[in-house]
Amino acid sequence: MFEAIERDFPELWAWTDLCYGVDADLGFRLGGVDGSVMRFVKSKEGTQQGDPLGLLYLAAPLQVVLERVQERHPSVVIFAYLDDGFFLGPPVDAGLAY
């Protein structure tokens, strides 16, 4: 993710580093009548729930992967939009590309 943002969207690098440069503490409520028992876990990978740039952070590095797959499977047409991907072509070829 960091490599893709730095390469393709350098204007977002400082923001990305600020948001994802360190592990985040994710809190969740447990038990208790009023739900006041909190626990935390460290988030070390992936994007944060609700991040408006989360899908970009997924799609940017995925683009490189899909380009490599396309080169290896020229009989397959790959359509991708954010986190949805479609592999169209002869069934065996599309299955191998997938």
N, C-alpha and C positions, 0 to 999 in steps of 0.2 A: 504494500500500500504506500509506504513512504517513498520508495523508489519511483513508483508511477506518478505520484503527486509532484515530486521534485522534478521529474523529467517532463511531464505533460502539462502540469498546472503550477508552475513555480510561484505564481502570485498567491497561491493557497498554502505554501510551505510553512510560513510562520504560524498561521492559524492551526494547521494540522499538527505541527509540533507542540503547540500550546495545549491542544485538546488531547493528543494521544502520545505525547513524548514521555509520559510517566504512567505507571499503572494507576488505574482509577479504583477508588473504593465504591463498590456497589452495595447499597443497603436494601434490606428487605425486612419486613415485619414478620414476627413469629408470635404465635400464641398470645396468651394474656387476654383477659376480658376486653381490655381497651386496645389491644394490638400494639402495646407499647414496647414489647420486647424486640429490639433491633439486633440484627446480625449483619456482618459485612464480609464480603469476599473481594479479592483483588481481581480486577479485569485486566488481563494481560494481552489479549488478542481480540481482533475484530472491532467493530464500531459500537457505539453506544446506542441503546434504544432511544428513539426520538431524535437522533441527530439528523438535521435536515440534509446534511451532506453524506449521510451514511451510504446511500446507494451509489453515489459517485465514488466513494472510497472502495466500494466493492467492484464497480464497473471498470474503473481505471486500470487496476492490475489485471483484471480478467480479459481486457482487450488484447493484451500481449499474448496470453494463452490461446485465445481464440484465433488470433492471426497465425500462430504456429500450427494449430490444428488444421486450419484452412490450407496452409501450404502443404501439409502432409496428406491431405484428402481433397484434392482439387475437384473430384466429382461430386462433392457435397457442398451445398450452399448453407452457410451458417448465418442465421438472423439472430441478433441479440439486442434486447432492450433492457437496460438495468439488470435485474436479476432473473429475467426470463430468456431462455435460449431455445432455438429451434434448429434442427439439423435435417435438411431436406436433400434427398438423393436416393440412389438405389439403397434398399433396406440394409444390405450387408455393409455397404460403405458408410452409411449414416450411423449404423451401430458401432462400427469400428471408430469413427470419428468421435462419437459420444463417449 
